[in-house]
Amino acid sequence: MRTFKLYSAALLMFAAIPSFAQDASERNSEIGSKVLMQEGTDKVSWKNGKYTYEKILEVPGVDKKTLYERAKAWVKVNVKTSQDHIYFDDNEQNSILATTALKIKDSKNSVMTNQFVDFKFKIYFKEGKVKIACDDFVYHGISQAGEVLQKDFDNLKSMYKTFQKEIYTDFDEHFPQMITSLESSLKKSGNDDKW
């Protein structure tokens, strides 16, 4: 009888291993920003385990000063940040540096509210060329219990997968729209610059 119990226990243990392994792999499956992980014309990299985003934009025939002024006008209207977090005082007009945030809609189940992802937003200028660079992505939110969460955006693993997917999906919808809007402002025709 004792041998039967040991045999049964061993059989159950070995039968449970594949299902345990499957659960562990599901828990560790990759969930993240598809925009920040994609490859293509945008240079997206993984530095020190953190998301970074970089895009080089060619604007032939447009001088550095004009590109700087177009970007500055766009930033004033579109970058939502507290005072003194946008730096325009570059005498050489080589760069604009800002800290900005993208609002994330509340979770469907109202478990997380007041969500946003803040990040450093940098624009560099050369004759006929602009580099857009973003890094230091940080998620912020408030749980239903009132807990304030602040996490590296690339590592939301302690949250339920459903909430992670909602956050990344919403970010992936709005971040490209922001970049496209800036690109449109930088590429606008010369006639739009004159009043």
Secondary structure, 3 states (H helix, E strand, C coil): CHHHHHHHHHHHHHHHHHHHHHHHHHHCCCCCCHHHHCCCCCEEEEECCEEEEEEEEECCCCCHHHHHHHHHHHHHHHCCCCCCCEECCCCCCCEEEEEEEEEECCCCCCCEEEEEEEEEEEEEEECCEEEEEEEEEEEEEEECCCCEEEEECCCCCCCCHHHHHHHHHHHHHHHHHHHHHHHHHHHCCHHHHCC
